[in-house]
Amino acid sequence: MDNLEDTLFEKGFLHYFSNLRDTSSRHLLFLFLVSHICVITNAGSNFDLNYIQLFKTLDSVRAKLQGNVAEVLKTVPGLPKDWLTLGRLCSPRVLFYFEQRPPVADENLKPLQHLMEDQIYRLLRKCRVITNVCTNSLFAIPSNQEFVFFKPKQQDRFTFLLELLNDTFEIGTENSNKFREFLNQHISLAQTEGFADNVGRHIGPSIFVVPPARVWFDAAFKLFDFFTNSPADGYKGFQLLRSILDVEGQFSEARCLKVLPLALAAYQENLPSHYSTQYHENKKAQAKALLSSHGRGPAVQKFLNRLDIDCDRFWRHGRRMCESPSISGNPCIQPVHRVHSDEGTDGKLAILPHVSGVRYVSACSCGRRQANREDPYDVKYANYDFYRLIEEECCGRLRHMIFPIFKPSSEHFEAAQLKGASKSMHFAKDEEKLITATMDLSLGPDENEFPALSVDHLSQVAAGADDHDDSQTSLGKGEAAEPVDEENIIEMTGNHGSDVPTISTRDFSTTEYLPCMLHVHSPPGILPRYSSWSLVCLGSSSLYSHNAGLSDQPGFLTGSGFLLPWDIPVRLQHNESIIQEGRRIGYSGKGKRGKQGQHEFTVKIFIGVEYECPRGHRFMSSSPGRVLKATGAGLVKESAQLITQNDVPLYLPCPCPYSRGGKALIAQLMRLHVVTPKAAVHVTLDPKVRPAPPPCPEFITGFPEPVQLSPSSYWILRFPYVYEDENQIYTLPKESSRAAQHGYLLKGTCGVVEIANDS
């Protein structure tokens, strides 16, 4: 039982017991074919009527296996011809042994034994187990000899068998044994004349073979192997034996065979044209539950496996969904297809793009237009193609900063082979994020629900913004001025440069491009084919009003569409003529005279770090990890000091009221708003983003020097939608509760330098 524990648990007792009974019946039939005498024991003092059905079963199977047994015996050298013809040594004589003595006196035991012989003979003749011609029967009963023996004294079965073994080999001290005497009379007859148990007038001679021991053992071993190792469905005789003995199994097979079409119909009910693996498994589980509830017996498991195969075959033949995961981990809801004609898959599949059915809402690079974004399947669409398409209707005419990208020198170029790089399109995702095709996949409204913005209107606003509010530049000395901290004063050394950093293309390869985004560990001299960043100038700084906030930027949560003021005390170190030139371009003339050759004043810059969630909700951050919330009058109490001097989380839980599955949506840092002052200084940008915990690299724009923004302008830096290095793609974190600790925009992004003196 210990060895069979797993089998009994998986397939049940009936399955194992039917196999055990089949093997036992085969061994019994083997005994009737290779024996001259068979002793059948009865546990009590009455004849067990179950033997009759067993005898009839063995006789039917013997007739079916007659030819197969003859084929086995033909391989035995020296086999007597009569044995081969009959298929057995003889019609074996059967003796009946009763292990319990009936409650009668010793003098009445012999008459009772004769009465039992008459009763058994009549039963076997009536059931046609024995006939007049013993050759046609499974066994024979002697007509003029005793064949019933009652045990003379009460013994347990083990003691009886041990004594019988000792008596057979003449081991022991007992001089007389009644059962041995009873058995010897039949053995003596077999060794001399043989058995002739036919009855009636017209009978033929009986066949009785006593082969040499070598021939008998040779034939017995081959027959035993045939009866033990032959499969149940290999021969008709064994099939008949299985069907007769395994009544429960036959009923179970018939019942499950009737329920199987019903279960398969339940699986096929209301199926879509194609569906995902999860939907397929759910439907298959429902069909299996139906089969399990109506099926009976040990065949249920067999038919469950058959149902599993049938459902899988039905699904794979034209119903299977592509399910290729997007960058976000959502499966493609198209039928199984090819993306390119040169793919090494089935040529009969259609060529279709991957579509997950999930749509997000995203704003363009300048933030003034929102549109539905298809769930991206490649980084180029996520970081470049989507924004290029939407820019055609919005910010395409605005001033853009050109980021360094790969420029081929000929038509023959290829991706650089990076050392230690694994598959570049390895997605950093979780399988639990897969969204089934049966769910509502749209995360935002239709694209036509967003108002189309006029680019001409934006240009007019930018062109007519010359009357800049001088309040953006205040001096370090005055009643309304904040006290100047000497430690926070930025010393301006007069760095020379232009609005666009100069990049020597001779230092970069023109035949190999970087297959991923630039980061601090990227090999030198290789650039990407496209830029994942965007830096656009909306126009004059007067476009932003610190009282009204970002009124032309859709999607901002109430009270969050404001920029933070950043007051920077600076110290100019040059001669007086430059100071006078500085007054001409925007100083109010109320500077603070410091040491010789120095001039101190305060610069007011407006900065905003903007987050955007998949539903298109946008908000600014007041400090690292906190959402900006202005007062009803538009008053912003915080300053940008904490934003500029600390690492800013790349991801934050969105405070919008919508959620999916009870979890808050995760908003991503997508834009940096900078309103530069009307002063003789440049605001610089040098962003470095680490989108995941170490050892994730820090992603950069590719400029050798920080980008200098023009004065009195409104600039917006758009960050990449996803980040990709040589090994994987970094997307939104899995848990919103730990989103703020997942990735960061590193401090040092914003800085200030003095405008260069061209004279």
Secondary structure as UniProt FT lines:
FT   TURN            3..4
FT   HELIX           5..11
FT   HELIX           13..34
FT   STRAND          37..42
FT   HELIX           50..64
FT   HELIX           66..73
FT   TURN            74..75
FT   TURN            77..78
FT   HELIX           81..86
FT   STRAND          93..98
FT   HELIX           106..108
FT   HELIX           109..126
FT   TURN            127..128
FT   HELIX           134..136
FT   STRAND          148..150
FT   HELIX           157..168
FT   TURN            169..170
FT   HELIX           178..192
FT   HELIX           213..229
FT   TURN            232..234
FT   HELIX           236..245
FT   HELIX           247..268
FT   TURN            269..270
FT   HELIX           277..294
FT   TURN            298..299
FT   HELIX           300..316
FT   TURN            317..318
FT   STRAND          320..321
FT   TURN            327..328
FT   TURN            341..342
FT   TURN            347..348
FT   STRAND          359..363
FT   STRAND          370..374
FT   HELIX           379..380
FT   HELIX           381..385
FT   HELIX           386..391
FT   TURN            392..397
FT   STRAND          399..400
FT   STRAND          414..415
FT   TURN            419..420
FT   TURN            424..425
FT   HELIX           431..433
FT   TURN            437..438
FT   HELIX           447..449
FT   HELIX           455..463
FT   HELIX           470..472
FT   STRAND          473..474
FT   HELIX           486..488
FT   STRAND          490..492
FT   HELIX           505..507
FT   STRAND          512..514
FT   TURN            520..521
FT   TURN            524..525
FT   STRAND          534..540
FT   HELIX           541..543
FT   TURN            546..548
FT   TURN            551..552
FT   TURN            554..555
FT   TURN            558..559
FT   STRAND          564..573
FT   HELIX           576..584
FT   TURN            585..586
FT   STRAND          592..593
FT   TURN            596..597
FT   STRAND          598..612
FT   TURN            614..615
FT   STRAND          618..623
FT   TURN            624..625
FT   STRAND          626..627
FT   TURN            632..633
FT   HELIX           641..644
FT   STRAND          648..649
FT   STRAND          651..653
FT   STRAND          659..660
FT   TURN            661..662
FT   STRAND          663..664
FT   STRAND          666..675
FT   STRAND          681..685
FT   STRAND          689..690
FT   TURN            694..695
FT   STRAND          707..709
FT   STRAND          713..718
FT   STRAND          723..724
FT   STRAND          729..730
FT   HELIX           736..741
FT   STRAND          744..745
FT   STRAND          750..754
//
